[in-house]
Amino acid sequence: MLEHFFTCPYCWETISMLLDTSVSNQTYVEDCEVCCNPIQITPVFEEAELINFEAISIDQ
């Protein structure tokens, strides 16, 4: 597991998330811990190292 900090695309607060490094490509939705809006999370790992991270808003 890896703790990663990023900015919420809705409220612009810095939030942290634990990422599973055992899966190289992932896409899932998590709610912001501050404003509760859904964020699409896409981390990419190579040999358990984070090489790309995207957190985008989901249009409701």
FIRO-355705 format. One record per atom (N, C-alpha, C, CB): residue number from 1; atom name; x, y, z. Coordinates in Angstrom, 3 decimals. Last residue first. Glycine has a CB too. Layout:
<node><pos>NUM</pos><site>CA</site><u>X</u><v>Y</v><w>Z</w></node>
...
This chain:
<node><pos>60</pos><site>N</site><u>-22.208</u><v>14.714</v><w>-12.896</w></node>
<node><pos>60</pos><site>CA</site><u>-23.425</u><v>14.089</v><w>-12.360</w></node>
<node><pos>60</pos><site>C</site><u>-24.629</u><v>14.485</v><w>-13.156</w></node>
<node><pos>60</pos><site>CB</site><u>-23.632</u><v>14.459</v><w>-10.906</w></node>
<node><pos>59</pos><site>N</site><u>-19.002</u><v>13.914</v><w>-13.890</w></node>
<node><pos>59</pos><site>CA</site><u>-20.167</u><v>14.739</v><w>-14.135</w></node>
<node><pos>59</pos><site>C</site><u>-21.422</u><v>14.018</v><w>-13.693</w></node>
<node><pos>59</pos><site>CB</site><u>-20.260</u><v>15.118</v><w>-15.606</w></node>
<node><pos>58</pos><site>N</site><u>-16.419</u><v>13.529</v><w>-11.728</w></node>
<node><pos>58</pos><site>CA</site><u>-17.401</u><v>12.760</v><w>-12.486</w></node>
<node><pos>58</pos><site>C</site><u>-18.624</u><v>13.635</v><w>-12.653</w></node>
<node><pos>58</pos><site>CB</site><u>-17.759</u><v>11.405</v><w>-11.777</w></node>
<node><pos>57</pos><site>N</site><u>-13.045</u><v>14.745</v><w>-11.815</w></node>
<node><pos>57</pos><site>CA</site><u>-14.437</u><v>14.839</v><w>-11.378</w></node>
<node><pos>57</pos><site>C</site><u>-15.319</u><v>13.990</v><w>-12.286</w></node>
<node><pos>57</pos><site>CB</site><u>-14.919</u><v>16.313</v><w>-11.375</w></node>
<node><pos>56</pos><site>N</site><u>-10.052</u><v>12.765</v><w>-11.387</w></node>
<node><pos>56</pos><site>CA</site><u>-10.918</u><v>13.670</v><w>-12.143</w></node>
<node><pos>56</pos><site>C</site><u>-12.346</u><v>13.649</v><w>-11.592</w></node>
<node><pos>56</pos><site>CB</site><u>-10.920</u><v>13.289</v><w>-13.635</w></node>
<node><pos>55</pos><site>N</site><u>-6.842</u><v>12.059</v><w>-10.947</w></node>
<node><pos>55</pos><site>CA</site><u>-8.054</u><v>12.186</v><w>-10.139</w></node>
<node><pos>55</pos><site>C</site><u>-8.931</u><v>13.220</v><w>-10.806</w></node>
<node><pos>55</pos><site>CB</site><u>-7.732</u><v>12.582</v><w>-8.653</w></node>
<node><pos>54</pos><site>N</site><u>-4.167</u><v>10.013</v><w>-11.797</w></node>
<node><pos>54</pos><site>CA</site><u>-5.166</u><v>10.952</v><w>-12.285</w></node>
<node><pos>54</pos><site>C</site><u>-6.365</u><v>10.894</v><w>-11.353</w></node>
<node><pos>54</pos><site>CB</site><u>-5.578</u><v>10.633</v><w>-13.755</w></node>
<node><pos>53</pos><site>N</site><u>-0.786</u><v>9.225</v><w>-12.001</w></node>
<node><pos>53</pos><site>CA</site><u>-1.951</u><v>9.308</v><w>-11.136</w></node>
<node><pos>53</pos><site>C</site><u>-2.883</u><v>10.368</v><w>-11.694</w></node>
<node><pos>53</pos><site>CB</site><u>-1.548</u><v>9.631</v><w>-9.668</w></node>
<node><pos>52</pos><site>N</site><u>2.011</u><v>7.141</v><w>-12.691</w></node>
<node><pos>52</pos><site>CA</site><u>1.017</u><v>8.086</v><w>-13.174</w></node>
<node><pos>52</pos><site>C</site><u>-0.172</u><v>8.055</v><w>-12.227</w></node>
<node><pos>52</pos><site>CB</site><u>0.583</u><v>7.755</v><w>-14.633</w></node>
<node><pos>51</pos><site>N</site><u>3.736</u><v>5.578</v><w>-11.263</w></node>
<node><pos>51</pos><site>CA</site><u>4.301</u><v>6.304</v><w>-12.400</w></node>
<node><pos>51</pos><site>C</site><u>3.319</u><v>7.304</v><w>-13.008</w></node>
<node><pos>51</pos><site>CB</site><u>4.748</u><v>5.325</v><w>-13.462</w></node>
<node><pos>50</pos><site>N</site><u>4.573</u><v>4.211</v><w>-8.250</w></node>
<node><pos>50</pos><site>CA</site><u>3.545</u><v>5.021</v><w>-8.901</w></node>
<node><pos>50</pos><site>C</site><u>4.176</u><v>5.829</v><w>-10.023</w></node>
<node><pos>50</pos><site>CB</site><u>2.842</u><v>5.957</v><w>-7.883</w></node>
<node><pos>49</pos><site>N</site><u>5.905</u><v>0.983</v><w>-8.128</w></node>
<node><pos>49</pos><site>CA</site><u>6.197</u><v>2.417</v><w>-8.065</w></node>
<node><pos>49</pos><site>C</site><u>5.126</u><v>3.170</v><w>-8.851</w></node>
<node><pos>49</pos><site>CB</site><u>7.626</u><v>2.731</v><w>-8.628</w></node>
<node><pos>48</pos><site>N</site><u>5.583</u><v>-1.724</v><w>-8.536</w></node>
<node><pos>48</pos><site>CA</site><u>5.101</u><v>-1.154</v><w>-7.272</w></node>
<node><pos>48</pos><site>C</site><u>5.457</u><v>0.317</v><w>-7.074</w></node>
<node><pos>48</pos><site>CB</site><u>5.651</u><v>-1.942</v><w>-6.130</w></node>
<node><pos>47</pos><site>N</site><u>6.294</u><v>-1.915</v><w>-11.271</w></node>
<node><pos>47</pos><site>CA</site><u>7.117</u><v>-2.533</v><w>-10.227</w></node>
<node><pos>47</pos><site>C</site><u>6.855</u><v>-1.887</v><w>-8.863</w></node>
<node><pos>47</pos><site>CB</site><u>8.609</u><v>-2.418</v><w>-10.587</w></node>
<node><pos>46</pos><site>N</site><u>4.327</u><v>0.725</v><w>-11.846</w></node>
<node><pos>46</pos><site>CA</site><u>5.310</u><v>-0.111</v><w>-12.531</w></node>
<node><pos>46</pos><site>C</site><u>6.272</u><v>-0.607</v><w>-11.466</w></node>
<node><pos>46</pos><site>CB</site><u>6.065</u><v>0.678</v><w>-13.681</w></node>
<node><pos>45</pos><site>N</site><u>0.935</u><v>1.807</v><w>-11.813</w></node>
<node><pos>45</pos><site>CA</site><u>2.155</u><v>1.395</v><w>-11.122</w></node>
<node><pos>45</pos><site>C</site><u>3.039</u><v>0.586</v><w>-12.047</w></node>
<node><pos>45</pos><site>CB</site><u>1.821</u><v>0.584</v><w>-9.867</w></node>
<node><pos>44</pos><site>N</site><u>-1.417</u><v>4.316</v><w>-11.903</w></node>
<node><pos>44</pos><site>CA</site><u>-0.680</u><v>3.352</v><w>-12.718</w></node>
<node><pos>44</pos><site>C</site><u>0.643</u><v>3.078</v><w>-12.012</w></node>
<node><pos>44</pos><site>CB</site><u>-0.449</u><v>3.883</v><w>-14.189</w></node>
<node><pos>43</pos><site>N</site><u>-4.715</u><v>5.261</v><w>-10.819</w></node>
<node><pos>43</pos><site>CA</site><u>-3.277</u><v>5.153</v><w>-10.580</w></node>
<node><pos>43</pos><site>C</site><u>-2.658</u><v>4.095</v><w>-11.508</w></node>
<node><pos>43</pos><site>CB</site><u>-3.001</u><v>4.801</v><w>-9.094</w></node>
<node><pos>42</pos><site>N</site><u>-7.376</u><v>7.020</v><w>-11.072</w></node>
<node><pos>42</pos><site>CA</site><u>-6.670</u><v>6.129</v><w>-11.984</w></node>
<node><pos>42</pos><site>C</site><u>-5.184</u><v>6.167</v><w>-11.675</w></node>
<node><pos>42</pos><site>CB</site><u>-6.933</u><v>6.520</v><w>-13.457</w></node>
<node><pos>41</pos><site>N</site><u>-10.535</u><v>7.786</v><w>-9.815</w></node>
<node><pos>41</pos><site>CA</site><u>-9.120</u><v>7.629</v><w>-9.478</w></node>
<node><pos>41</pos><site>C</site><u>-8.500</u><v>6.639</v><w>-10.454</w></node>
<node><pos>41</pos><site>CB</site><u>-8.936</u><v>7.149</v><w>-8.001</w></node>
<node><pos>40</pos><site>N</site><u>-13.067</u><v>10.047</v><w>-9.893</w></node>
<node><pos>40</pos><site>CA</site><u>-12.530</u><v>8.886</v><w>-10.601</w></node>
<node><pos>40</pos><site>C</site><u>-11.023</u><v>8.863</v><w>-10.400</w></node>
<node><pos>40</pos><site>CB</site><u>-12.894</u><v>8.923</v><w>-12.125</w></node>
<node><pos>39</pos><site>N</site><u>-14.949</u><v>10.996</v><w>-7.127</w></node>
<node><pos>39</pos><site>CA</site><u>-13.731</u><v>11.260</v><w>-7.896</w></node>
<node><pos>39</pos><site>C</site><u>-13.313</u><v>9.970</v><w>-8.579</w></node>
<node><pos>39</pos><site>CB</site><u>-12.583</u><v>11.809</v><w>-6.983</w></node>
<node><pos>38</pos><site>N</site><u>-17.943</u><v>12.414</v><w>-5.874</w></node>
<node><pos>38</pos><site>CA</site><u>-17.239</u><v>11.264</v><w>-6.432</w></node>
<node><pos>38</pos><site>C</site><u>-16.062</u><v>11.676</v><w>-7.319</w></node>
<node><pos>38</pos><site>CB</site><u>-18.205</u><v>10.406</v><w>-7.228</w></node>
<node><pos>37</pos><site>N</site><u>-17.960</u><v>14.456</v><w>-2.865</w></node>
<node><pos>37</pos><site>CA</site><u>-18.232</u><v>14.276</v><w>-4.290</w></node>
<node><pos>37</pos><site>C</site><u>-17.422</u><v>13.106</v><w>-4.838</w></node>
<node><pos>37</pos><site>CB</site><u>-17.909</u><v>15.567</v><w>-5.075</w></node>
<node><pos>36</pos><site>N</site><u>-17.358</u><v>15.061</v><w>-0.193</w></node>
<node><pos>36</pos><site>CA</site><u>-18.169</u><v>13.868</v><w>-0.488</w></node>
<node><pos>36</pos><site>C</site><u>-18.550</u><v>13.695</v><w>-1.961</w></node>
<node><pos>36</pos><site>CB</site><u>-19.418</u><v>13.914</v><w>0.324</w></node>
<node><pos>35</pos><site>N</site><u>-15.592</u><v>16.946</v><w>0.757</w></node>
<node><pos>35</pos><site>CA</site><u>-16.859</u><v>17.421</v><w>0.176</w></node>
<node><pos>35</pos><site>C</site><u>-17.804</u><v>16.303</v><w>-0.262</w></node>
<node><pos>35</pos><site>CB</site><u>-16.568</u><v>18.299</v><w>-1.003</w></node>
<node><pos>34</pos><site>N</site><u>-13.638</u><v>15.257</v><w>2.137</w></node>
<node><pos>34</pos><site>CA</site><u>-14.009</u><v>16.602</v><w>2.596</w></node>
<node><pos>34</pos><site>C</site><u>-15.397</u><v>16.994</v><w>2.081</w></node>
<node><pos>34</pos><site>CB</site><u>-12.960</u><v>17.637</v><w>2.132</w></node>
<node><pos>33</pos><site>N</site><u>-13.120</u><v>12.877</v><w>0.912</w></node>
<node><pos>33</pos><site>CA</site><u>-13.362</u><v>12.838</v><w>2.360</w></node>
<node><pos>33</pos><site>C</site><u>-13.757</u><v>14.194</v><w>2.927</w></node>
<node><pos>33</pos><site>CB</site><u>-12.128</u><v>12.336</v><w>3.076</w></node>
<node><pos>32</pos><site>N</site><u>-14.698</u><v>12.096</v><w>-2.119</w></node>
<node><pos>32</pos><site>CA</site><u>-13.790</u><v>12.996</v><w>-1.417</w></node>
<node><pos>32</pos><site>C</site><u>-14.127</u><v>12.972</v><w>0.071</w></node>
<node><pos>32</pos><site>CB</site><u>-13.882</u><v>14.447</v><w>-1.986</w></node>
<node><pos>31</pos><site>N</site><u>-15.250</u><v>8.689</v><w>-2.972</w></node>
<node><pos>31</pos><site>CA</site><u>-15.796</u><v>9.987</v><w>-2.579</w></node>
<node><pos>31</pos><site>C</site><u>-14.726</u><v>10.793</v><w>-1.857</w></node>
<node><pos>31</pos><site>CB</site><u>-17.046</u><v>9.814</v><w>-1.681</w></node>
<node><pos>30</pos><site>N</site><u>-13.970</u><v>6.963</v><w>-5.804</w></node>
<node><pos>30</pos><site>CA</site><u>-13.952</u><v>7.191</v><w>-4.353</w></node>
<node><pos>30</pos><site>C</site><u>-14.564</u><v>8.556</v><w>-4.089</w></node>
<node><pos>30</pos><site>CB</site><u>-12.491</u><v>7.103</v><w>-3.768</w></node>
<node><pos>29</pos><site>N</site><u>-13.881</u><v>4.619</v><w>-8.365</w></node>
<node><pos>29</pos><site>CA</site><u>-14.481</u><v>5.865</v><w>-7.877</w></node>
<node><pos>29</pos><site>C</site><u>-14.438</u><v>5.866</v><w>-6.358</w></node>
<node><pos>29</pos><site>CB</site><u>-15.947</u><v>6.030</v><w>-8.390</w></node>
<node><pos>28</pos><site>N</site><u>-11.164</u><v>3.418</v><w>-10.468</w></node>
<node><pos>28</pos><site>CA</site><u>-12.288</u><v>3.241</v><w>-9.554</w></node>
<node><pos>28</pos><site>C</site><u>-12.766</u><v>4.597</v><w>-9.078</w></node>
<node><pos>28</pos><site>CB</site><u>-11.896</u><v>2.350</v><w>-8.355</w></node>
<node><pos>27</pos><site>N</site><u>-8.795</u><v>1.652</v><w>-12.172</w></node>
<node><pos>27</pos><site>CA</site><u>-9.699</u><v>2.798</v><w>-12.274</w></node>
<node><pos>27</pos><site>C</site><u>-10.887</u><v>2.502</v><w>-11.369</w></node>
<node><pos>27</pos><site>CB</site><u>-10.157</u><v>3.062</v><w>-13.770</w></node>
<node><pos>26</pos><site>N</site><u>-5.408</u><v>0.554</v><w>-12.589</w></node>
<node><pos>26</pos><site>CA</site><u>-6.671</u><v>0.546</v><w>-11.852</w></node>
<node><pos>26</pos><site>C</site><u>-7.485</u><v>1.774</v><w>-12.233</w></node>
<node><pos>26</pos><site>CB</site><u>-6.422</u><v>0.507</v><w>-10.322</w></node>
<node><pos>25</pos><site>N</site><u>-2.622</u><v>-1.407</v><w>-13.233</w></node>
<node><pos>25</pos><site>CA</site><u>-3.562</u><v>-0.437</v><w>-13.806</w></node>
<node><pos>25</pos><site>C</site><u>-4.893</u><v>-0.562</v><w>-13.094</w></node>
<node><pos>25</pos><site>CB</site><u>-3.738</u><v>-0.652</v><w>-15.337</w></node>
<node><pos>24</pos><site>N</site><u>-1.264</u><v>-3.152</v><w>-11.349</w></node>
<node><pos>24</pos><site>CA</site><u>-0.551</u><v>-2.129</v><w>-12.127</w></node>
<node><pos>24</pos><site>C</site><u>-1.449</u><v>-1.046</v><w>-12.716</w></node>
<node><pos>24</pos><site>CB</site><u>0.201</u><v>-2.786</v><w>-13.237</w></node>
<node><pos>23</pos><site>N</site><u>-1.671</u><v>-3.965</v><w>-8.049</w></node>
<node><pos>23</pos><site>CA</site><u>-2.380</u><v>-3.971</v><w>-9.329</w></node>
<node><pos>23</pos><site>C</site><u>-1.830</u><v>-2.831</v><w>-10.174</w></node>
<node><pos>23</pos><site>CB</site><u>-3.933</u><v>-3.832</v><w>-9.129</w></node>
<node><pos>22</pos><site>N</site><u>-0.227</u><v>-3.498</v><w>-5.753</w></node>
<node><pos>22</pos><site>CA</site><u>-0.135</u><v>-4.836</v><w>-6.335</w></node>
<node><pos>22</pos><site>C</site><u>-0.846</u><v>-4.964</v><w>-7.685</w></node>
<node><pos>22</pos><site>CB</site><u>-0.706</u><v>-5.841</v><w>-5.375</w></node>
<node><pos>21</pos><site>N</site><u>-0.618</u><v>-1.092</v><w>-4.499</w></node>
<node><pos>21</pos><site>CA</site><u>0.476</u><v>-1.166</v><w>-5.477</w></node>
<node><pos>21</pos><site>C</site><u>0.573</u><v>-2.526</v><w>-6.166</w></node>
<node><pos>21</pos><site>CB</site><u>1.790</u><v>-0.858</v><w>-4.798</w></node>
<node><pos>20</pos><site>N</site><u>-3.378</u><v>0.622</v><w>-3.708</w></node>
<node><pos>20</pos><site>CA</site><u>-2.905</u><v>-0.759</v><w>-3.755</w></node>
<node><pos>20</pos><site>C</site><u>-1.866</u><v>-0.887</v><w>-4.865</w></node>
<node><pos>20</pos><site>CB</site><u>-4.087</u><v>-1.752</v><w>-3.983</w></node>
<node><pos>19</pos><site>N</site><u>-3.268</u><v>3.604</v><w>-1.807</w></node>
<node><pos>19</pos><site>CA</site><u>-3.351</u><v>2.954</v><w>-3.109</w></node>
<node><pos>19</pos><site>C</site><u>-2.746</u><v>1.560</v><w>-3.029</w></node>
<node><pos>19</pos><site>CB</site><u>-2.638</u><v>3.793</v><w>-4.188</w></node>
<node><pos>18</pos><site>N</site><u>-4.984</u><v>5.695</v><w>0.311</w></node>
<node><pos>18</pos><site>CA</site><u>-4.111</u><v>4.537</v><w>0.256</w></node>
<node><pos>18</pos><site>C</site><u>-4.346</u><v>3.819</v><w>-1.065</w></node>
<node><pos>18</pos><site>CB</site><u>-4.356</u><v>3.589</v><w>1.463</w></node>
<node><pos>17</pos><site>N</site><u>-4.981</u><v>9.220</v><w>0.115</w></node>
<node><pos>17</pos><site>CA</site><u>-5.639</u><v>7.963</v><w>-0.207</w></node>
<node><pos>17</pos><site>C</site><u>-4.593</u><v>6.857</v><w>-0.179</w></node>
<node><pos>17</pos><site>CB</site><u>-6.350</u><v>8.033</v><w>-1.595</w></node>
<node><pos>16</pos><site>N</site><u>-5.731</u><v>12.560</v><w>1.173</w></node>
<node><pos>16</pos><site>CA</site><u>-4.826</u><v>11.427</v><w>1.017</w></node>
<node><pos>16</pos><site>C</site><u>-5.639</u><v>10.167</v><w>0.763</w></node>
<node><pos>16</pos><site>CB</site><u>-3.926</u><v>11.256</v><w>2.268</w></node>
<node><pos>15</pos><site>N</site><u>-6.219</u><v>15.884</v><w>-0.136</w></node>
<node><pos>15</pos><site>CA</site><u>-6.679</u><v>14.685</v><w>0.556</w></node>
<node><pos>15</pos><site>C</site><u>-5.668</u><v>13.566</v><w>0.327</w></node>
<node><pos>15</pos><site>CB</site><u>-8.100</u><v>14.264</v><w>0.068</w></node>
<node><pos>14</pos><site>N</site><u>-6.543</u><v>19.289</v><w>-0.211</w></node>
<node><pos>14</pos><site>CA</site><u>-5.588</u><v>18.194</v><w>-0.330</w></node>
<node><pos>14</pos><site>C</site><u>-6.096</u><v>17.030</v><w>0.507</w></node>
<node><pos>14</pos><site>CB</site><u>-4.157</u><v>18.633</v><w>0.123</w></node>
<node><pos>13</pos><site>N</site><u>-9.323</u><v>20.814</v><w>-1.880</w></node>
<node><pos>13</pos><site>CA</site><u>-8.629</u><v>20.435</v><w>-0.645</w></node>
<node><pos>13</pos><site>C</site><u>-7.634</u><v>19.317</v><w>-0.949</w></node>
<node><pos>13</pos><site>CB</site><u>-9.645</u><v>19.987</v><w>0.453</w></node>
<node><pos>12</pos><site>N</site><u>-10.911</u><v>21.435</v><w>-4.039</w></node>
<node><pos>12</pos><site>CA</site><u>-9.500</u><v>21.850</v><w>-4.080</w></node>
<node><pos>12</pos><site>C</site><u>-8.741</u><v>21.605</v><w>-2.778</w></node>
<node><pos>12</pos><site>CB</site><u>-9.417</u><v>23.308</v><w>-4.423</w></node>
<node><pos>11</pos><site>N</site><u>-13.426</u><v>20.503</v><w>-4.532</w></node>
<node><pos>11</pos><site>CA</site><u>-13.277</u><v>21.484</v><w>-3.446</w></node>
<node><pos>11</pos><site>C</site><u>-11.836</u><v>21.996</v><w>-3.304</w></node>
<node><pos>11</pos><site>CB</site><u>-13.728</u><v>20.865</v><w>-2.126</w></node>
<node><pos>10</pos><site>N</site><u>-13.053</u><v>18.974</v><w>-7.014</w></node>
<node><pos>10</pos><site>CA</site><u>-14.257</u><v>19.739</v><w>-6.690</w></node>
<node><pos>10</pos><site>C</site><u>-13.974</u><v>20.862</v><w>-5.694</w></node>
<node><pos>10</pos><site>CB</site><u>-15.325</u><v>18.813</v><w>-6.131</w></node>
<node><pos>9</pos><site>N</site><u>-10.725</u><v>17.515</v><w>-7.227</w></node>
<node><pos>9</pos><site>CA</site><u>-11.115</u><v>18.351</v><w>-8.374</w></node>
<node><pos>9</pos><site>C</site><u>-12.385</u><v>19.169</v><w>-8.142</w></node>
<node><pos>9</pos><site>CB</site><u>-11.309</u><v>17.482</v><w>-9.583</w></node>
<node><pos>8</pos><site>N</site><u>-8.470</u><v>17.500</v><w>-4.513</w></node>
<node><pos>8</pos><site>CA</site><u>-9.816</u><v>17.160</v><w>-4.963</w></node>
<node><pos>8</pos><site>C</site><u>-10.201</u><v>18.075</v><w>-6.132</w></node>
<node><pos>8</pos><site>CB</site><u>-10.843</u><v>17.288</v><w>-3.793</w></node>
<node><pos>7</pos><site>N</site><u>-5.089</u><v>16.727</v><w>-4.892</w></node>
<node><pos>7</pos><site>CA</site><u>-6.085</u><v>17.789</v><w>-4.734</w></node>
<node><pos>7</pos><site>C</site><u>-7.420</u><v>17.335</v><w>-5.293</w></node>
<node><pos>7</pos><site>CB</site><u>-5.624</u><v>19.085</v><w>-5.432</w></node>
<node><pos>6</pos><site>N</site><u>-3.288</u><v>14.197</v><w>-2.989</w></node>
<node><pos>6</pos><site>CA</site><u>-3.679</u><v>14.883</v><w>-4.221</w></node>
<node><pos>6</pos><site>C</site><u>-4.760</u><v>15.904</v><w>-3.914</w></node>
<node><pos>6</pos><site>CB</site><u>-4.171</u><v>13.874</v><w>-5.286</w></node>
<node><pos>5</pos><site>N</site><u>-1.052</u><v>11.774</v><w>-1.745</w></node>
<node><pos>5</pos><site>CA</site><u>-1.777</u><v>13.018</v><w>-1.511</w></node>
<node><pos>5</pos><site>C</site><u>-2.075</u><v>13.674</v><w>-2.855</w></node>
<node><pos>5</pos><site>CB</site><u>-0.964</u><v>13.977</v><w>-0.591</w></node>
<node><pos>4</pos><site>N</site><u>-0.940</u><v>8.358</v><w>-0.934</w></node>
<node><pos>4</pos><site>CA</site><u>-0.733</u><v>9.375</v><w>-1.970</w></node>
<node><pos>4</pos><site>C</site><u>-1.610</u><v>10.582</v><w>-1.653</w></node>
<node><pos>4</pos><site>CB</site><u>-1.058</u><v>8.810</v><w>-3.394</w></node>
<node><pos>3</pos><site>N</site><u>0.547</u><v>5.565</v><w>0.476</w></node>
<node><pos>3</pos><site>CA</site><u>-0.268</u><v>6.741</v><w>0.748</w></node>
<node><pos>3</pos><site>C</site><u>0.092</u><v>7.809</v><w>-0.277</w></node>
<node><pos>3</pos><site>CB</site><u>-0.054</u><v>7.262</v><w>2.212</w></node>
<node><pos>2</pos><site>N</site><u>0.380</u><v>2.270</v><w>-0.627</w></node>
<node><pos>2</pos><site>CA</site><u>1.104</u><v>3.530</v><w>-0.737</w></node>
<node><pos>2</pos><site>C</site><u>0.150</u><v>4.670</v><w>-0.417</w></node>
<node><pos>2</pos><site>CB</site><u>1.722</u><v>3.703</v><w>-2.154</w></node>
<node><pos>1</pos><site>N</site><u>0.843</u><v>-1.186</v><w>0.000</w></node>
<node><pos>1</pos><site>CA</site><u>0.000</u><v>0.000</v><w>0.000</w></node>
<node><pos>1</pos><site>C</site><u>0.885</u><v>1.245</v><w>0.000</w></node>
<node><pos>1</pos><site>CB</site><u>-0.957</u><v>0.000</v><w>1.223</w></node>
